[in-house]
Amino acid sequence: MISRRNFLKLAGLGSVAIAAGYTTGKLTDNPRSSNFVVHGFIPADENIIENIVKSFKQRIKSNSEPIVIADNKVGELIIRFHNQISSDTFEGNGKIVYRIKKLKEQIDSDIIVSDNSNSIYSIDDFTISFFDIRRNIKNKKAEYLFTAEYKEEDLFTSLFKSSKKEIVIENEKGLVDKISLNKNYKNIWVEGPQGKTGIKIENGFVQVHTSTCRNGICKHSVASEVGNIIACAPNKLLVKVC
């Protein structure tokens, strides 16, 4: 039975697109906040989902109730695995959000880990648990796009945080720009290793209109809500609604 405090949305993930060979780039955050994120393409394997969720919770050390955005079956699994790890020594009280969405086509599995101090963890920075997960899924085909995010803010930051949404754009070098979602721009060009990616913001929505990679997966997603992410791995670009 799912607790009322566990908010399980059935509508799906929203706008997230990460191309094969992906990377998130640095997740920009307020210096007073603590942020830890796991992104990945993962198999439809209950044991793997369990290991990722439990490793994530051990890392954030928080007993906060999670928000789970997924379909019924997978969402219930995530909540069950999340609640199996608990400790009186966990002091984190930030917001925990899990998102998982069925992929339209199978691609190679992999995970990436980042926080507000690391653009993306290198293999040497992985904990043993995440290193083992990455090794175990390496040669398996992914069926889900998975995100687990933890964000903690102090009282001062929470009280004075603006309610207005903004777009955070980052590439492999770090922060490119922060732009209000209320403004309209037809062409925002961001440099990457493969060339320029074109982004537009219009009527409260952000979308990639020009992609440098062959598949152009990022062009098929639209972001408008806080937490929505559009990422192009080949050109090392991240767009996030905050």
RODO-2510 file (C-alpha; in nm, 4 decimals, decimal comma):
residues 242
     n   res          X          Y          Z
     1     m     0,0000     0,0000     0,0000
     2     i     0,1367     0,3411    -0,0965
     3     s     0,1438     0,6064     0,1744
     4     r    -0,0519     0,9231     0,1066
     5     r     0,2681     1,1133     0,1625
     6     n     0,4239     0,9299    -0,1309
     7     f     0,3099     1,1282    -0,4300
     8     l     0,2843     0,8888    -0,7221
     9     k     0,2075     1,0532    -1,0529
    10     l     0,0788     0,8336    -1,3312
    11     a     0,1229     1,0763    -1,6163
    12     g     0,4815     0,9812    -1,6944
    13     l     0,8130     1,1548    -1,6759
    14     g     0,7555     1,4796    -1,8613
    15     s     1,0233     1,6129    -2,0897
    16     v     1,3546     1,4338    -2,0597
    17     a     1,5790     1,3347    -2,3481
    18     i     1,9330     1,2074    -2,3126
    19     a     2,1130     1,0852    -2,6221
    20     a     2,3270     0,7729    -2,6398
    21     g     2,6773     0,8317    -2,5105
    22     y     2,5279     1,0958    -2,2844
    23     t     2,6549     1,3214    -2,0080
    24     t     2,4690     1,5692    -1,7920
    25     g     2,7263     1,8424    -1,7603
    26     k     2,7441     2,0278    -1,4303
    27     l     2,4120     2,0679    -1,2518
    28     t     2,4166     2,4304    -1,1445
    29     d     2,2804     2,4873    -0,7972
    30     n     2,2601     2,7479    -0,5251
    31     p     2,5817     2,7297    -0,3181
    32     r     2,3690     2,6878    -0,0063
    33     s     2,2031     2,3776    -0,1489
    34     s     2,3157     2,0176    -0,1594
    35     n     2,2356     1,8337    -0,4809
    36     f     2,2981     1,4716    -0,5781
    37     v     2,1670     1,3224    -0,9014
    38     v     2,1734     0,9826    -1,0709
    39     h     2,0738     0,9665    -1,4388
    40     g     2,0744     0,6533    -1,6450
    41     f     1,9435     0,4190    -1,9061
    42     i     1,8630     0,0994    -1,7162
    43     p     1,7242    -0,2484    -1,7943
    44     a     1,3781    -0,3600    -1,6826
    45     d     1,5387    -0,5611    -1,4047
    46     e     1,3930    -0,5461    -1,0531
    47     n     1,7272    -0,6274    -0,8874
    48     i     1,9050    -0,3483    -1,0731
    49     i     1,6340    -0,0949    -0,9855
    50     e     1,6578    -0,2055    -0,6222
    51     n     2,0364    -0,1628    -0,6156
    52     i     2,0214     0,1844    -0,7712
    53     v     1,7487     0,3106    -0,5359
    54     k     1,9179     0,1727    -0,2238
    55     s     2,2618     0,3020    -0,3260
    56     f     2,1108     0,6437    -0,3938
    57     k     1,9426     0,6569    -0,0530
    58     q     2,2574     0,5417     0,1258
    59     r     2,4437     0,8250    -0,0462
    60     i     2,1966     1,1042     0,0402
    61     k     2,1313     0,9753     0,3954
    62     s     1,7794     1,1129     0,4141
    63     n     1,4512     0,9678     0,5434
    64     s     1,2413     1,2228     0,3507
    65     e     0,9333     1,0887     0,1730
    66     p     0,9979     1,0649    -0,2024
    67     i     0,8008     1,1974    -0,4956
    68     v     0,7799     0,9216    -0,7564
    69     i     0,6861     1,0004    -1,1160
    70     a     0,6319     0,6674    -1,2873
    71     d     0,3672     0,4160    -1,3833
    72     n     0,1958     0,2132    -1,1095
    73     k     0,4078    -0,1012    -1,1046
    74     v     0,7534     0,0547    -1,1283
    75     g     0,6547     0,3402    -0,8979
    76     e     0,5462     0,0994    -0,6262
    77     l     0,8747    -0,0901    -0,6599
    78     i     1,0766     0,2290    -0,6167
    79     i     0,8811     0,3309    -0,3065
    80     r     0,9188    -0,0154    -0,1555
    81     f     1,2949    -0,0258    -0,2128
    82     h     1,3344     0,3328    -0,0911
    83     n     1,1526     0,2583     0,2352
    84     q     1,3628    -0,0511     0,3053
    85     i     1,6619     0,1726     0,3817
    86     s     1,6130     0,3858     0,6923
    87     s     1,8286     0,5006     0,9811
    88     d     1,8023     0,7334     1,2799
    89     t     2,1450     0,8661     1,1814
    90     f     2,0177     1,0023     0,8478
    91     e     2,0018     1,3811     0,8845
    92     g     1,9130     1,4982     0,5346
    93     n     1,5697     1,6581     0,4961
    94     g     1,5798     1,7668     0,1333
    95     k     1,3438     1,6913    -0,1527
    96     i     1,3732     1,3486    -0,3173
    97     v     1,2324     1,2898    -0,6661
    98     y     1,2439     0,9685    -0,8687
    99     r     1,1472     0,9731    -1,2367
   100     i     1,1345     0,6711    -1,4637
   101     k     1,0012     0,6461    -1,8173
   102     k     0,9731     0,3614    -2,0650
   103     l     1,1984     0,4080    -2,3682
   104     k     1,0546     0,3773    -2,7175
   105     e     1,3586     0,1825    -2,8329
   106     q     1,6306    -0,0147    -2,6591
   107     i     1,9773     0,1366    -2,6224
   108     d     2,2892     0,0463    -2,4260
   109     s     2,2569     0,0724    -2,0477
   110     d     2,4694     0,3078    -1,8392
   111     i     2,4433     0,5454    -1,5427
   112     i     2,6036     0,8774    -1,4589
   113     v     2,6295     1,0498    -1,1224
   114     s     2,6717     1,4211    -1,0498
   115     d     2,6434     1,6722    -0,7678
   116     n     2,6912     2,0458    -0,7220
   117     s     3,0682     1,9993    -0,6942
   118     n     3,1232     1,7532    -0,9806
   119     s     3,0108     1,7966    -1,3411
   120     i     3,0047     1,4221    -1,3770
   121     y     3,1701     1,1586    -1,1635
   122     s     3,4651     0,9865    -1,3257
   123     i     3,4979     0,6122    -1,2812
   124     d     3,7518     0,6761    -1,0050
   125     d     3,4979     0,8878    -0,8133
   126     f     3,2246     0,6236    -0,8122
   127     t     3,1495     0,4542    -0,4821
   128     i     3,1814     0,0767    -0,4839
   129     s     2,8036     0,0322    -0,5046
   130     f     2,7596     0,2590    -0,8080
   131     f     3,0705     0,1153    -0,9721
   132     d     2,9236    -0,2358    -0,9365
   133     i     2,5872    -0,1226    -1,0754
   134     r     2,7531     0,0359    -1,3773
   135     r     2,9598    -0,2770    -1,4390
   136     n     2,6562    -0,5073    -1,4093
   137     i     2,4424    -0,3161    -1,6609
   138     k     2,7187    -0,2368    -1,9093
   139     n     2,6347    -0,5043    -2,1677
   140     k     2,2571    -0,5013    -2,1184
   141     k     1,9943    -0,3204    -2,3218
   142     a     1,8064    -0,0430    -2,1440
   143     e     1,4286    -0,0180    -2,1377
   144     y     1,3905     0,2734    -1,8948
   145     l     1,5219     0,6260    -1,8549
   146     f     1,5802     0,6736    -1,4812
   147     t     1,6504     0,9832    -1,2714
   148     a     1,6910     1,0122    -0,8943
   149     e     1,7489     1,3627    -0,7575
   150     y     1,8064     1,4947    -0,4069
   151     k     1,8093     1,8655    -0,3284
   152     e     1,8463     2,0274     0,0110
   153     e     1,8109     2,3971     0,0912
   154     d     1,8541     2,5876     0,4140
   155     l     1,5688     2,7926     0,5632
   156     f     1,7026     3,1245     0,4341
   157     t     1,7237     2,9964     0,0765
   158     s     1,3741     2,8470     0,0929
   159     l     1,2155     3,1672     0,2272
   160     f     1,3677     3,3978    -0,0329
   161     k     1,3658     3,1670    -0,3325
   162     s     1,1889     3,3155    -0,6333
   163     s     0,8734     3,1427    -0,7535
   164     k     0,9583     3,2290    -1,1147
   165     k     1,0852     2,9477    -1,3351
   166     e     1,4143     2,9827    -1,5162
   167     i     1,6126     2,7839    -1,7685
   168     v     1,9647     2,6776    -1,6736
   169     i     2,1839     2,6016    -1,9759
   170     e     2,5167     2,4235    -1,9318
   171     n     2,7817     2,2649    -2,1484
   172     e     3,1025     2,0761    -2,0716
   173     k     3,2678     2,3966    -1,9460
   174     g     2,9926     2,4699    -1,6924
   175     l     2,7192     2,7337    -1,6753
   176     v     2,6322     2,9041    -2,0048
   177     d     2,3301     3,1106    -1,9024
   178     k     2,0230     3,1419    -1,6820
   179     i     1,7137     3,2758    -1,8575
   180     s     1,3607     3,3411    -1,7329
   181     l     1,1057     3,0995    -1,8758
   182     n     0,8699     3,3967    -1,9115
   183     k     1,0829     3,5441    -2,1909
   184     n     1,0764     3,4442    -2,5579
   185     y     1,3907     3,3722    -2,7599
   186     k     1,3903     3,2158    -3,1062
   187     n     1,7613     3,1361    -3,1238
   188     i     1,9942     3,0622    -2,8332
   189     w     2,3127     2,9042    -2,9656
   190     v     2,5315     2,6928    -2,7376
   191     e     2,8780     2,5724    -2,8372
   192     g     2,9758     2,2093    -2,7934
   193     p     3,2411     1,9651    -2,9174
   194     q     3,0285     1,8822    -3,2249
   195     g     2,9238     2,2380    -3,3057
   196     k     2,6337     2,4647    -3,2112
   197     t     2,3028     2,3496    -3,0630
   198     g     2,0044     2,5797    -3,1156
   199     i     1,7475     2,6362    -2,8397
   200     k     1,4246     2,8353    -2,8347
   201     i     1,2066     2,9572    -2,5471
   202     e     0,8490     3,0404    -2,6362
   203     n     0,5308     3,0851    -2,4308
   204     g     0,6740     2,9111    -2,1246
   205     f     0,8289     2,6173    -2,3118
   206     v     1,1899     2,5413    -2,4040
   207     q     1,2936     2,3164    -2,6911
   208     v     1,6003     2,2280    -2,8977
   209     h     1,5370     2,3265    -3,2604
   210     t     1,8796     2,2481    -3,4084
   211     s     2,0875     1,9457    -3,3101
   212     t     2,4370     1,8442    -3,4181
   213     c     2,3973     1,4702    -3,3571
   214     r     2,2631     1,2157    -3,6059
   215     n     1,9630     1,0940    -3,4050
   216     g     1,8459     1,4336    -3,2796
   217     i     1,6721     1,2764    -2,9777
   218     c     1,6828     1,6036    -2,7833
   219     k     1,4671     1,7760    -3,0488
   220     h     1,1683     1,5577    -2,9612
   221     s     1,1239     1,6856    -2,6039
   222     v     0,9716     2,0033    -2,4656
   223     a     1,0442     2,1252    -2,1112
   224     s     0,8197     2,3557    -1,9100
   225     e     0,7979     2,2290    -1,5514
   226     v     1,0548     2,2453    -1,2709
   227     g     1,2741     1,9359    -1,2904
   228     n     1,2268     1,8822    -1,6659
   229     i     1,5583     1,8120    -1,8373
   230     i     1,6680     1,8121    -2,2000
   231     a     2,0191     1,6793    -2,2575
   232     c     2,2300     1,6152    -2,5651
   233     a     2,5172     1,3870    -2,4777
   234     p     2,7161     1,3975    -2,8014
   235     n     2,7355     1,7783    -2,7822
   236     k     2,7569     1,7776    -2,4005
   237     l     2,4622     2,0084    -2,3396
   238     l     2,2157     2,0216    -2,0501
   239     v     1,8995     2,2324    -2,0289
   240     k     1,7072     2,2221    -1,7011
   241     v     1,3969     2,4020    -1,5731
   242     c     1,4547     2,5290    -1,2171
***
